[in-house]
C-alpha cells in the first residue's frame, strides 16, 4: 500500500505567521530532554562514587526514566489532544525543571531512582506535545519536513551540548549540577512559550479514559521490567510474573481501545503499513544503540582515563553527523525514497556498531570518532524521516497520540536496550577475576572498582583495575555486536515495510 499526504486545503495552505519563532520554543523542550539524557552517562561514575549503588540500582537509575516515560507517553499525548498541547507542554516543562532539583540533591540510590521516575512523568508531556504542535504549525509538507529535521537536529545537538556542558560542570562542581542546567532552559521555554506558542487541541476529543491510562502504564512497565529481569538474572518468577501482568494489561488495553467510541489510542493507525514500519524501525534502532551509548561515557572516562569534558568532546561526532543528516533527510527521502533513506541509515549504524566490536582498552580515537560520526549520520537520516512518516499518516487532531506512539517506541527501545545490552555488559564485567582482598563493591560496577582501588595496596589495585577494565571492554564489545545485529535486522525490516512510502511534495 502506498501512503501519500493529501494536498493541503485552502485553509491549511495559509502559512501561520511566527511559526518559525514558535518552532524555536518547541526545540528548547527537545533540548531539555536530550541534555538530561546525555549528562546522566557522564555523571554515572560520580553518582556511583557518591551514592554507592549496586549494579542493579545503577541500571535502574539509567533506565527507570525510560520505563515511566514509555508507560505514560500515549496517555500524555492523548491528554494533550484533549486539554491543549501548549498547556500540557508548559505544565510539563515547569514540572521537569522542579523535579530536576530533586535529582540534583538525591542522597541515596533509592531517592535517585524515585527522582528519575518522577522526571519521566514530567518528560512524558514534552516530546509528544512538541511534535504534535509542529504538525499543526506547518501545513506545507516541505516546511514540515524541514521543521521536523530541525526538531531532530536539536535533539542531536543536545546530545553534544549535554556532555560538553556536563563535562565542564563535573570538573568544577558536584555531580548534581548537571541536572540544574535544566532550570534556565525551562524558564526560557515557559516564559517565551506563553507568548509565542498557539494552542491546539482535538475539537471533539471525548473523555480521557483513566482505566486505559492505568492499563497502558501497567502494561509497558510490566513488559520492560520483565525483559530487564530476564536479561540480568534469567527467567525467574519475578520476570515471569511481571511479563504476564504486563502482557495481560496491554491485551486489555488494546481490547478496550477497539470498543471505546473515543479511544485513548486509535488502534487503526497501525493498519497503515508506513506508520507501523516507521514505529518498528524507531524501536529497533534505539534498542540496538542505547545500551552502547549508556556505557560509552564510562568507557571513555574509567577505561581510557579521559576527563569528563574531554569525554564529552569525544562524543561530539555523533551529534554533528545527526544534525547534518537531519537537516537534509526530508530532501533525500523525496529524491530517492523513504525506504532507501531509512534502511540505508540503519544499515550504516549497524556497520559502525560492528566496527566497535574490535575495541580494547587502548583503542585510538580515529576508530571511535569515525564510528560515532557514522552512527550519528545514519540515525539522523532514519529518525527524521520516520518522524515525518508517522506525523504524515494521521489527521491533525490525532497528532498528539501519533507523536506519542513514535516517542513510546523511542523510549521503550531505550529501556529495552539498556536492560538487555546493558545487562550483557554488566554480566560479562562481573565475571572478572580479582585478587584476594578485593571489596565486593568492585564487582558491582566499574565505578565501584575504581572507588575500591583507592583503598587497596598499589600492586593489588593495579591488577584488579586492569582485570576489571578488560572485562568491561569485553562486555562492551559483545554489546556492540548484539546492537549491530539488531540494527541490520531493522534495516531489512524497514526495506520491506516502507516499500512504496513517499513524502508528499505538494504545498
C-alpha positions as CSV (number, residue, x, y, z in Angstrom):
1,X,0.0,0.0,0.0
2,X,1.4,3.4,-1.0
3,X,0.8,6.1,1.6
4,X,1.0,9.8,0.5
5,X,0.0,13.0,2.0
6,X,-3.2,14.6,0.8
7,X,-2.9,18.1,-0.8
8,X,-3.4,20.8,1.7
9,X,-6.8,22.5,1.7
10,X,-7.0,26.3,1.1
11,X,-7.3,26.9,4.8
12,X,-4.3,24.7,5.5
13,X,-2.2,26.4,2.8
14,X,-2.2,29.7,4.8
15,X,1.1,29.8,6.5
16,X,0.9,30.8,10.1
17,X,2.9,33.9,11.0
18,X,5.5,33.4,13.6
19,X,5.6,29.7,13.0
20,X,9.4,29.6,12.9
21,X,9.7,31.5,16.2
22,X,7.3,29.1,17.7
23,X,9.4,26.2,16.5
24,X,12.4,27.7,18.4
25,X,10.4,27.4,21.6
26,X,9.5,23.8,20.8
27,X,13.1,22.8,20.2
28,X,14.0,24.2,23.6
29,X,11.8,21.4,25.1
30,X,13.6,18.8,22.9
31,X,16.9,20.3,24.0
32,X,15.9,20.0,27.7
33,X,15.1,16.3,27.4
34,X,18.2,15.5,25.2
35,X,20.6,17.3,27.5
36,X,19.2,15.5,30.6
37,X,19.5,12.1,28.9
38,X,23.2,12.5,27.9
39,X,24.6,14.1,31.1
40,X,23.5,11.1,33.1
41,X,26.0,8.9,31.3
42,X,28.8,11.3,32.2
43,X,27.6,11.7,35.8
44,X,27.3,8.0,36.4
45,X,30.9,7.4,37.7
46,X,30.4,10.3,40.2
47,X,27.0,9.0,41.2
48,X,28.5,5.6,41.7
49,X,31.2,7.0,43.9
50,X,28.9,9.2,46.0
51,X,25.7,7.1,46.3
52,X,27.4,3.7,46.0
53,X,24.5,2.0,44.1
54,X,24.6,-1.7,43.4
55,X,24.9,-2.8,39.7
56,X,21.2,-3.4,39.6
57,X,20.4,0.0,41.2
58,X,22.8,1.6,38.7
59,X,20.8,0.1,35.8
60,X,17.6,1.3,37.4
61,X,19.0,4.8,37.7
62,X,19.8,4.6,34.0
63,X,16.5,3.2,32.7
64,X,13.7,4.0,35.1
65,X,13.2,7.3,33.4
66,X,12.6,5.4,30.1
67,X,10.3,2.9,31.9
68,X,8.0,5.6,33.2
69,X,8.0,7.8,30.1
70,X,7.3,4.8,27.9
71,X,4.3,3.9,30.0
72,X,2.9,7.4,30.1
73,X,3.6,8.8,26.6
74,X,0.5,7.6,24.9
75,X,-1.6,8.8,27.8
76,X,0.0,12.2,27.9
77,X,-0.1,12.6,24.1
78,X,-3.9,11.9,24.2
79,X,-4.3,14.2,27.2
80,X,-2.6,17.0,25.2
81,X,-5.0,16.4,22.3
82,X,-7.9,16.9,24.8
83,X,-6.8,19.8,27.1
84,X,-4.4,21.6,24.8
85,X,-0.9,20.7,23.6
86,X,0.5,24.1,24.6
87,X,-0.9,23.8,28.1
88,X,0.4,20.4,28.8
89,X,3.8,21.3,27.3
90,X,4.2,24.3,29.6
91,X,3.0,22.5,32.7
92,X,5.3,19.6,31.9
93,X,8.3,21.9,31.4
94,X,7.7,23.5,34.7
95,X,7.5,20.2,36.5
96,X,10.6,18.9,34.6
97,X,12.6,21.8,36.0
98,X,11.3,21.4,39.5
99,X,12.0,17.6,39.6
100,X,15.5,18.2,38.2
101,X,16.3,19.9,41.6
102,X,15.2,16.6,43.3
103,X,17.6,14.7,41.1
104,X,20.4,17.1,41.8
105,X,20.1,16.7,45.6
106,X,19.4,13.0,45.8
107,X,21.3,11.4,48.8
108,X,20.6,7.7,48.3
109,X,20.3,5.3,45.3
110,X,16.6,4.8,46.2
111,X,16.0,8.6,46.2
112,X,17.8,8.9,42.9
113,X,15.7,6.2,41.3
114,X,12.5,7.9,42.6
115,X,13.6,11.3,41.3
116,X,14.4,9.8,37.8
117,X,10.9,8.2,37.8
118,X,9.2,11.5,38.6
119,X,11.3,13.1,35.9
120,X,9.9,10.5,33.5
121,X,6.3,11.6,34.4
122,X,7.2,15.2,33.6
123,X,9.1,14.2,30.5
124,X,6.2,12.2,29.1
125,X,4.4,15.5,28.5
126,X,7.1,17.2,26.4
127,X,8.0,15.2,23.4
128,X,4.5,14.3,22.1
129,X,3.5,17.9,22.5
130,X,6.4,19.3,20.5
131,X,5.8,17.0,17.5
132,X,2.1,17.5,17.6
133,X,2.4,21.3,17.6
134,X,4.8,21.0,14.7
135,X,2.1,19.0,12.8
136,X,-0.3,21.9,13.5
137,X,2.0,24.7,12.9
138,X,3.4,23.6,9.5
139,X,0.8,22.6,6.9
140,X,3.2,22.7,3.9
141,X,4.8,19.2,3.6
142,X,8.2,20.6,2.7
143,X,8.2,23.1,5.5
144,X,7.1,20.4,7.9
145,X,9.9,18.1,6.8
146,X,12.4,20.9,7.5
147,X,10.8,21.7,10.8
148,X,11.0,18.0,11.8
149,X,14.6,18.0,10.7
150,X,15.4,21.0,12.9
151,X,13.5,19.3,15.7
152,X,15.6,16.1,15.4
153,X,18.8,18.1,14.8
154,X,18.2,20.0,18.1
155,X,17.8,16.7,19.9
156,X,21.1,15.5,18.4
157,X,22.7,18.9,19.3
158,X,21.5,18.3,22.8
159,X,23.5,15.1,22.9
160,X,26.5,17.2,22.1
161,X,25.7,20.1,24.4
162,X,24.9,17.8,27.3
163,X,28.3,16.0,27.6
164,X,30.3,19.2,26.9
165,X,28.4,21.4,29.4
166,X,28.1,18.4,31.8
167,X,31.8,17.7,31.5
168,X,32.7,21.2,32.3
169,X,30.3,21.2,35.3
170,X,31.6,17.9,36.6
171,X,35.2,19.2,36.5
172,X,34.3,22.3,38.6
173,X,31.2,21.3,40.6
174,X,29.5,18.3,42.2
175,X,27.5,15.8,40.0
176,X,24.1,17.3,40.9
177,X,25.0,20.4,38.9
178,X,24.4,18.6,35.7
179,X,20.7,18.4,36.5
180,X,20.4,22.0,37.5
181,X,21.2,23.2,33.9
182,X,17.6,22.2,33.1
183,X,16.3,25.2,35.1
184,X,17.4,28.1,32.9
185,X,16.2,26.2,29.8
186,X,12.9,25.5,31.4
187,X,12.5,29.1,32.4
188,X,13.1,30.4,28.9
189,X,10.7,27.8,27.4
190,X,7.9,28.7,29.7
191,X,8.2,32.5,29.5
192,X,8.7,32.6,25.8
193,X,6.2,29.8,25.1
194,X,3.4,31.6,26.8
195,X,3.7,34.4,24.2
196,X,4.6,32.5,21.0
197,X,3.0,29.1,21.0
198,X,-0.5,28.8,19.6
199,X,-2.9,26.5,21.5
200,X,-4.2,23.4,19.6
201,X,-6.4,20.5,20.6
202,X,-8.8,18.0,19.2
203,X,-12.1,19.9,18.8
204,X,-14.1,16.8,19.6
205,X,-11.8,14.6,21.8
206,X,-14.3,12.7,24.0
207,X,-13.5,11.8,27.6
208,X,-10.0,10.8,28.8
209,X,-10.3,7.2,29.9
210,X,-8.4,6.8,33.2
211,X,-8.8,3.0,33.1
212,X,-6.9,2.9,29.8
213,X,-4.2,5.1,31.3
214,X,-3.6,2.6,34.1
215,X,-3.6,-0.3,31.7
216,X,-1.1,1.4,29.4
217,X,1.3,2.2,32.3
218,X,1.0,-1.2,33.9
219,X,1.5,-3.0,30.6
220,X,4.5,-1.1,29.4
221,X,6.3,-1.1,32.8
222,X,5.5,-4.8,33.3
223,X,6.9,-5.9,29.9
224,X,10.0,-3.8,30.2
225,X,10.7,-4.9,33.8
226,X,10.3,-8.5,32.7
227,X,12.8,-8.1,29.9
228,X,15.2,-6.3,32.3
229,X,15.0,-9.0,35.0
230,X,15.3,-11.9,32.5
231,X,18.3,-10.3,30.9
232,X,20.0,-9.7,34.2
233,X,19.0,-12.8,36.2
234,X,17.4,-15.3,33.9
235,X,13.7,-16.2,33.6
236,X,12.8,-16.3,37.3
237,X,9.4,-16.0,39.0
238,X,9.7,-12.2,39.2
239,X,10.3,-11.8,35.5
240,X,7.6,-14.2,34.5
241,X,5.0,-12.6,36.8
242,X,5.8,-9.1,35.6
243,X,5.7,-10.2,32.0
244,X,2.4,-11.9,32.3
245,X,0.9,-9.0,34.1
246,X,2.3,-6.6,31.5
247,X,1.1,-8.7,28.6
248,X,-2.4,-9.1,30.1
249,X,-2.6,-5.3,30.7
250,X,-1.6,-4.5,27.1
251,X,-4.1,-7.0,25.8
252,X,-6.9,-5.5,27.7
253,X,-5.7,-2.0,26.7
254,X,-6.0,-2.9,23.0
255,X,-9.3,-4.6,23.5
256,X,-10.7,-1.5,25.3
257,X,-9.4,0.9,22.7
258,X,-11.3,-1.1,20.0
259,X,-14.5,-0.7,21.9
260,X,-14.4,2.9,23.1
261,X,-16.1,5.5,20.9
262,X,-13.2,7.9,21.5
263,X,-10.2,5.7,22.4
264,X,-7.0,6.9,24.1
265,X,-5.1,5.5,21.1
266,X,-6.8,4.7,17.8
267,X,-5.5,1.2,17.1
268,X,-6.5,1.6,13.4
269,X,-3.4,3.7,13.0
270,X,-1.3,0.5,13.0
271,X,-3.3,-0.6,9.9
272,X,-1.1,1.8,7.9
273,X,2.0,-0.1,6.9
274,X,4.1,3.0,6.7
275,X,3.1,4.1,10.2
276,X,3.8,0.6,11.6
277,X,7.1,0.3,9.8
278,X,8.3,3.7,11.0
279,X,7.4,2.9,14.6
280,X,9.1,-0.5,14.4
281,X,12.2,1.0,12.8
282,X,12.5,3.6,15.6
283,X,12.1,0.9,18.4
284,X,14.7,-1.4,17.0
285,X,17.2,1.4,16.2
286,X,17.1,2.8,19.7
287,X,17.2,-0.7,21.2
288,X,20.4,-1.5,19.3
289,X,22.1,1.8,20.1
290,X,21.1,2.8,23.6
291,X,22.9,0.1,25.7
292,X,26.2,1.0,23.9
293,X,25.6,4.8,24.3
294,X,24.8,4.4,28.0
295,X,28.2,2.7,28.7
296,X,30.4,4.6,26.3
297,X,30.9,7.6,28.6
298,X,32.1,5.1,31.3
299,X,34.5,3.6,28.8
300,X,36.0,7.0,27.8
301,X,36.4,8.1,31.5
302,X,37.0,4.9,33.5
303,X,38.9,2.8,30.9
304,X,40.7,5.4,28.9
305,X,41.1,7.9,31.7
306,X,39.6,10.9,29.9
307,X,38.4,13.9,31.9
308,X,34.6,14.5,31.8
309,X,34.9,17.5,29.5
310,X,37.2,15.6,27.2
311,X,34.8,12.6,27.2
312,X,32.0,15.0,26.2
313,X,34.1,16.4,23.3
314,X,34.9,12.8,22.2
315,X,31.2,12.0,21.7
316,X,30.7,15.2,19.5
317,X,31.0,13.5,16.1
318,X,27.8,11.6,16.6
319,X,25.8,14.8,17.3
320,X,27.5,16.6,14.3
321,X,26.5,13.7,12.0
322,X,23.0,13.6,13.2
323,X,22.4,17.3,12.9
324,X,23.8,17.4,9.4
325,X,21.7,14.4,8.3
326,X,18.6,15.6,10.0
327,X,18.6,18.8,8.1
328,X,18.7,17.2,4.6
329,X,16.8,13.9,5.4
330,X,13.5,15.1,4.0
331,X,15.0,16.3,0.8
332,X,16.9,13.0,0.4
333,X,13.7,10.9,1.0
334,X,12.0,12.8,-1.7
335,X,14.8,12.5,-4.2
336,X,15.4,8.8,-3.6
337,X,12.7,7.1,-1.4
338,X,11.7,6.8,2.2
339,X,12.8,3.2,2.5
340,X,16.2,3.8,0.8
341,X,17.0,6.6,3.3
342,X,15.7,4.8,6.4
343,X,17.2,1.4,5.5
344,X,20.5,2.9,4.4
345,X,20.7,4.9,7.6
346,X,20.0,1.9,9.8
347,X,22.5,-0.3,7.9
348,X,25.2,2.4,8.3
349,X,24.6,2.5,12.1
350,X,24.7,-1.3,12.2
351,X,28.1,-1.4,10.4
352,X,29.5,1.3,12.7
353,X,28.5,-0.7,15.7
354,X,30.1,-3.8,14.2
355,X,33.3,-1.9,13.8
356,X,33.3,-1.2,17.6
357,X,33.4,-5.0,18.4
358,X,37.2,-4.8,18.0
359,X,37.8,-2.1,20.6
360,X,40.1,-2.7,23.6
361,X,41.4,-0.6,26.4
362,X,43.9,1.3,24.1
363,X,41.8,1.7,21.0
364,X,42.7,5.0,19.3
365,X,40.3,7.8,18.8
366,X,40.2,7.7,15.0
367,X,38.2,4.5,15.1
368,X,35.9,5.7,17.9
369,X,35.4,9.1,16.3
370,X,34.7,7.7,12.8
371,X,32.2,5.1,14.2
372,X,30.4,7.7,16.2
373,X,30.2,10.0,13.1
374,X,28.6,7.2,11.0
375,X,26.2,6.4,13.9
376,X,25.1,10.0,14.0
377,X,24.6,10.3,10.3
378,X,22.7,7.1,10.0
379,X,20.5,7.8,13.0
380,X,19.8,11.4,11.8
381,X,18.5,10.2,8.4
382,X,16.4,7.4,9.9
383,X,14.8,9.2,12.8
384,X,13.9,12.4,10.9
385,X,12.2,10.5,8.0
386,X,10.3,8.1,10.3
387,X,9.0,11.0,12.4
388,X,7.8,12.7,9.2
389,X,6.1,9.5,8.0
390,X,4.4,9.0,11.4
391,X,3.0,12.6,11.5
392,X,2.0,12.5,7.8
393,X,-0.1,9.3,8.3
394,X,-2.6,10.8,10.7
395,X,-5.2,13.6,10.8
396,X,-4.0,16.7,12.6
397,X,-6.5,16.2,15.5
398,X,-4.7,12.9,16.3
399,X,-1.2,14.3,16.1
400,X,-0.6,14.1,19.8
401,X,-1.5,10.4,20.0
402,X,0.6,9.6,16.9
403,X,3.6,11.5,18.2
404,X,3.2,9.7,21.5
405,X,3.4,6.3,19.7
406,X,6.6,7.5,18.0
407,X,8.1,8.6,21.3
408,X,6.9,5.5,23.0
409,X,8.8,3.4,20.5
410,X,11.9,5.5,21.2
411,X,11.7,5.3,25.0
412,X,10.7,1.6,25.0
413,X,13.7,0.9,22.8
414,X,15.9,2.9,25.1
415,X,14.7,1.0,28.2
416,X,15.0,-2.4,26.5
417,X,18.4,-1.5,25.1
418,X,19.8,-0.5,28.5
419,X,18.1,-3.5,30.1
420,X,19.3,-6.1,27.5
421,X,22.6,-4.8,26.2
422,X,23.4,-3.1,29.5
423,X,22.9,-6.5,31.2
424,X,25.3,-8.1,28.7
425,X,28.0,-5.5,29.7
426,X,27.2,-6.0,33.4
427,X,27.1,-9.8,33.2
428,X,30.5,-10.0,31.4
429,X,32.0,-7.4,33.7
430,X,31.0,-9.1,36.9
431,X,32.9,-12.3,35.9
432,X,36.4,-10.8,36.1
433,X,38.9,-12.4,38.3
434,X,40.1,-10.2,41.2
435,X,43.0,-10.6,43.6
436,X,42.3,-11.7,47.2
437,X,41.0,-8.9,49.4
438,X,39.2,-7.1,46.7
439,X,36.0,-5.5,48.1
440,X,32.7,-6.9,46.8
441,X,31.7,-3.4,45.5
442,X,34.3,-3.8,42.8
443,X,32.2,-6.5,41.1
444,X,29.1,-4.4,41.1
445,X,30.2,-1.8,38.6
446,X,33.4,-0.4,37.0
447,X,32.8,2.8,39.0
448,X,32.8,0.7,42.2
449,X,36.0,-0.9,41.1
450,X,37.7,2.4,40.7
451,X,36.5,3.5,44.1
452,X,37.6,0.2,45.7
453,X,41.0,0.5,44.2
454,X,41.7,3.7,46.3
455,X,41.7,1.6,49.5
456,X,43.8,-1.3,48.2
457,X,47.6,-1.7,48.1
458,X,49.1,-0.2,44.9
459,X,50.1,-3.5,43.3
460,X,46.8,-5.3,44.1
461,X,44.7,-2.3,42.9
462,X,46.6,-2.2,39.6
463,X,46.0,-5.9,38.9
464,X,42.3,-5.6,39.9
465,X,41.7,-2.5,37.8
466,X,43.3,-4.0,34.8
467,X,41.2,-7.1,35.1
468,X,38.0,-5.0,35.7
469,X,38.6,-2.7,32.8
470,X,39.4,-5.6,30.4
471,X,36.3,-7.4,31.4
472,X,34.2,-4.2,31.0
473,X,35.6,-3.7,27.5
474,X,34.9,-7.3,26.6
475,X,31.2,-6.8,27.6
476,X,31.0,-3.5,25.7
477,X,32.4,-5.2,22.5
478,X,29.8,-8.0,22.9
479,X,27.0,-5.5,23.4
480,X,28.2,-3.6,20.2
481,X,28.0,-6.8,18.3
482,X,24.5,-7.5,19.5
483,X,23.5,-4.0,18.7
484,X,24.9,-4.4,15.1
485,X,22.7,-7.5,14.6
486,X,19.6,-5.6,15.8
487,X,20.3,-2.6,13.5
488,X,20.9,-4.7,10.4
489,X,17.7,-6.6,11.1
490,X,15.9,-3.3,11.5
491,X,17.3,-2.1,8.1
492,X,16.0,-5.2,6.4
493,X,12.6,-4.9,8.1
494,X,12.3,-1.2,7.1
495,X,13.2,-2.0,3.4
496,X,10.1,-4.3,3.2
497,X,7.7,-2.4,5.5
498,X,8.3,1.0,3.9
499,X,8.0,-0.1,0.4
500,X,6.1,2.4,-1.7
501,X,6.1,5.0,1.1
502,X,6.5,8.6,-0.2
503,X,6.7,12.1,1.3
504,X,4.3,14.4,-0.5
505,X,5.7,17.3,-2.5
506,X,2.5,19.3,-2.6
507,X,2.2,22.7,-0.8
